[in-house]
Amino acid sequence: MHLETLSSKNNPKIKQTASLVRSASLRRQQGLFVAEGLRLCLDAARSSLLIREVYVTPAAAEKQRDALAELFAAAQRSYEIALPLAEKLSDTKNTQGVFALCAMPSVPQQKPKKNGRYIALENIQTPDNLGAICRTAEALGIDGVIVGGGCDLYNPKTLRASMGAMFRLPVWDTADFLTFLADLQHTGFRLLASVPDAAALPVTEMSDTHGTVCLIGNEGNGLSAQALALCDEKITIPMRGRAESLNAAAAASILMWELMRR
């Protein structure tokens, strides 16, 4: 396939795409984000996201010819770019030279299903944690993720850590986290607050978890007082060592495992 070549760092397309990589507010404003790396770009295409543009270096086009044919077929436009332009778009130290400008998936129109099991994240600040939690949620069969505040879902680091999970998993990114959860509670969902408190119910002793939302809070401060007050019960991960708490992604993995094995 013959690709149009872009060679100037001042090309408007390159400048605009580079701005989307760096700016969460611009991503939200335009409803666009940039996926980097062949696997993540293909995940976006295979998840039926709208691929506006694809950018590849000559080296990537030669090395990944067959796989890129699928990506080119899904994209509205595709371009070949020189390595210095790829480095301008890249959020990694050594770029693979494959990028896709994608439209953000729509927020799910349906509400969480009544017998489902969900994870709710309040003000998660670290993109790697957010992405890793989404990846584990998909792997374990969690029915969806509810996100309230914190880091951007389409931060390049979040996308890489998620390994495309957020393209396939229902994700509700809500501006009114507490109201969203209160509405679920009114329809019969049980809200569980995860806390580092030995007096709380050990997660290993949870009963039937269908129709449950498990809340995980900010890495430094945990759940807000308002979120804690809303929850029906507090749960905790029993720890025998001297550490006071777990990394948010590690804690979420344990909690989701326990949710799904009941």
C-alpha positions in Angstrom: 0.0 0.0 0.0 1.4 3.4 -1.0 1.3 5.9 1.9 1.4 9.6 1.8 4.6 10.8 3.4 4.8 13.5 6.1 8.3 14.8 6.8 8.0 18.2 8.6 7.8 18.5 12.4 5.7 21.6 11.8 3.1 19.6 9.8 -0.3 20.6 11.4 -1.4 16.9 11.7 1.8 16.0 13.6 1.6 19.0 15.8 -2.1 18.3 16.6 -1.5 14.6 17.3 1.6 15.4 19.5 -0.6 17.8 21.5 -3.2 15.1 22.1 -0.4 12.8 23.5 0.5 15.4 26.0 -2.8 17.0 27.0 -5.6 15.3 28.9 -7.8 18.4 28.5 -7.4 18.5 24.8 -8.2 14.8 24.6 -11.4 15.3 26.5 -12.3 18.4 24.4 -11.8 16.7 21.1 -12.9 13.1 22.1 -9.7 11.8 20.6 -6.6 9.9 21.9 -3.4 8.4 20.5 -2.6 4.7 20.8 1.1 3.8 20.4 2.5 0.4 19.4 1.3 -2.1 17.0 -0.5 -4.3 19.5 -2.4 -1.5 21.1 -3.4 0.0 17.8 -4.7 -3.3 16.6 -6.6 -3.8 19.8 -8.3 -0.4 19.1 -9.2 -1.4 15.6 -10.4 -4.9 16.6 -12.6 -3.3 19.3 -14.4 -1.3 16.5 -13.1 2.0 17.6 -13.0 4.7 14.9 -9.4 5.0 13.7 -9.1 8.5 12.2 -5.4 8.3 11.2 -2.5 5.9 11.3 1.2 7.0 11.3 4.1 4.5 10.8 7.8 4.9 10.2 9.4 3.3 7.1 11.1 0.7 9.4 7.8 -0.3 11.0 6.1 -0.5 7.7 8.7 -2.9 6.4 9.0 -5.0 9.5 5.3 -5.3 10.3 3.9 -5.3 6.8 1.3 -8.0 7.2 -0.1 -6.9 10.5 -0.2 -3.3 9.5 -2.3 -4.1 6.5 -5.2 -4.8 8.9 -4.6 -1.5 10.7 -4.5 0.4 7.4 -7.7 -1.2 6.3 -9.4 0.0 9.5 -8.1 3.6 9.3 -9.6 6.5 7.5 -6.2 7.8 6.5 -2.7 6.4 6.8 0.7 8.2 6.6 4.4 7.3 6.6 6.4 9.5 8.9 10.2 9.9 9.5 11.7 8.7 12.8 12.1 12.2 14.2 8.4 12.8 13.8 7.6 9.4 15.5 9.8 10.5 18.4 7.8 13.7 18.6 4.6 11.6 18.9 6.0 8.9 21.2 5.6 8.6 24.9 8.2 5.9 25.1 12.0 5.9 25.1 12.3 3.6 22.1 9.2 3.9 19.9 7.9 1.1 17.7 7.0 3.7 15.1 3.2 2.8 15.0 0.5 5.2 16.1 -3.3 5.4 15.7 -5.4 8.5 16.2 -8.6 7.1 17.7 -12.0 8.4 18.7 -12.8 7.7 22.3 -15.4 4.9 22.8 -18.8 6.0 24.0 -19.7 5.7 27.7 -21.9 2.6 28.0 -25.5 3.5 27.5 -26.8 0.6 29.6 -26.6 0.7 33.4 -24.6 -2.1 35.2 -26.5 -5.3 35.2 -28.2 -6.1 38.5 -26.4 -9.4 39.2 -23.0 -8.1 38.0 -19.8 -7.5 39.9 -18.0 -4.2 39.4 -15.0 -2.3 40.7 -15.3 1.4 41.4 -12.2 3.6 41.5 -12.2 7.0 43.3 -9.4 9.4 42.4 -6.8 6.9 41.3 -3.8 9.1 40.6 -1.2 6.8 39.0 -1.9 6.0 35.3 0.0 2.7 35.6 -2.4 1.6 38.5 -5.5 2.6 36.5 -4.4 0.7 33.5 -3.3 -2.4 35.4 -6.6 -2.5 37.3 -8.6 -2.4 34.0 -6.3 -5.2 32.6 -6.9 -7.4 35.6 -10.6 -6.6 35.7 -11.0 -7.9 32.1 -8.8 -10.9 32.8 -10.8 -12.0 35.8 -14.2 -11.4 34.2 -15.3 -8.3 36.2 -18.4 -6.9 34.5 -17.2 -3.3 34.3 -15.2 -0.5 35.9 -16.6 2.7 37.3 -14.2 5.6 37.4 -14.6 8.8 39.5 -11.9 11.4 39.1 -8.2 10.9 39.2 -5.9 10.4 36.2 -7.0 10.3 32.6 -8.2 7.0 31.1 -6.5 7.9 27.8 -3.1 8.9 29.3 -0.5 7.0 27.2 0.8 5.2 30.3 -2.8 4.1 31.3 -3.4 2.8 27.8 -0.1 0.8 27.8 -0.7 -0.7 31.2 -4.3 -1.7 30.3 -3.1 -3.7 27.2 -6.3 -2.6 25.4 -8.6 -3.8 28.2 -10.4 -0.5 28.4 -11.4 -0.9 24.7 -13.2 -4.1 25.5 -14.5 -3.6 29.0 -17.5 -1.5 30.0 -16.0 1.6 31.6 -18.2 4.3 33.2 -16.1 7.5 33.5 -18.5 9.6 35.6 -18.2 13.2 36.7 -20.6 12.5 39.6 -19.2 9.4 41.2 -21.2 9.4 44.4 -24.6 10.0 42.6 -23.8 7.2 40.1 -23.1 4.8 43.0 -26.1 5.9 45.0 -28.4 5.3 42.0 -27.0 1.8 41.8 -27.5 1.2 45.5 -31.2 2.3 45.1 -31.6 -0.4 42.5 -30.3 -3.1 44.8 -26.5 -3.1 44.5 -24.4 -3.6 47.6 -21.5 -1.2 47.9 -18.4 -2.4 49.6 -15.6 -0.1 50.8 -12.1 -1.5 50.8 -10.1 -0.1 53.7 -6.9 -1.0 55.5 -8.7 -1.6 58.8 -8.4 -4.9 60.7 -11.8 -4.3 62.2 -13.5 -4.5 58.7 -14.8 -7.8 57.2 -12.0 -9.8 55.8 -12.4 -10.1 52.0 -12.0 -13.9 52.3 -15.2 -14.0 54.4 -17.5 -12.2 51.9 -20.7 -13.9 51.0 -22.4 -14.0 47.6 -21.0 -11.1 45.6 -23.5 -10.9 42.7 -24.9 -7.4 42.5 -21.9 -5.9 44.2 -19.7 -2.8 43.6 -16.3 -2.8 45.4 -14.8 0.6 45.9 -11.1 1.4 45.9 -9.7 4.8 46.8 -6.9 7.1 46.1 -3.4 5.7 46.6 -2.4 8.2 49.3 -5.7 8.9 51.1 -8.0 6.0 50.4 -11.7 6.5 49.9 -13.3 9.9 50.7 -15.5 10.3 53.8 -18.5 10.7 51.5 -17.8 7.4 49.7 -17.2 5.6 52.9 -20.5 6.9 54.3 -22.4 5.7 51.3 -21.1 2.1 51.4 -23.1 -0.7 53.0 -20.0 -2.5 54.5 -16.3 -2.2 54.9 -14.0 -4.9 53.7 -10.3 -5.4 54.1 -7.4 -7.6 52.9 -5.9 -9.3 55.9 -2.1 -8.7 56.1 0.5 -10.5 58.2 3.5 -8.3 57.5 4.4 -4.9 58.7 3.2 -2.9 55.7 0.3 -0.7 56.4 -1.3 -1.0 53.0 -1.0 -2.4 49.5 -0.4 -0.7 46.1 -3.8 0.2 44.7 -3.4 -2.1 41.7 -2.3 -5.0 43.9 -5.2 -4.5 46.3 -7.6 -4.3 43.4 -6.4 -7.6 42.0 -6.9 -9.4 45.3 -10.4 -7.9 45.8 -11.5 -8.7 42.2 -10.2 -12.3 42.5 -12.3 -12.7 45.7 -15.3 -11.1 44.1 -15.2 -13.5 41.1 -14.6 -16.7 42.9 -18.0 -16.6 44.7 
